[in-house]
């Protein structure tokens, strides 16, 4: 498995990503169409530029499909579930902060009167 902390460039070409992860270029292009998590930018010349986030998503997809044996639809559902779980955890962390902020605003308003 690749260590993402070793990625130092801002963008990587499809050839670099293909070599790095051992995935065919055609497979990467197919996954790009199937998974919204992979969104490489394209220059005017049409060359894809993958970011670290794109590569991270590809690694997750590769793990689900090739190692864990998920179907494309199953992998999409799993990634969606992971995102929902992450959003839920984030909301739990933010909720107490939003209550504190609300109380502070009320206190400020009462002091201004």
ABEGO torsion letter per residue (X at the ends): XBBAAABABABBBAAAAAAAAGBBAAAAAAAAAABAABBBBBBAAGBBBBBAAAAAAAAAAAAAAAAAGBBAAAAAAAAAAAAAAAAAAAAAAAAAAAAAAAAAAAAAAAAAX
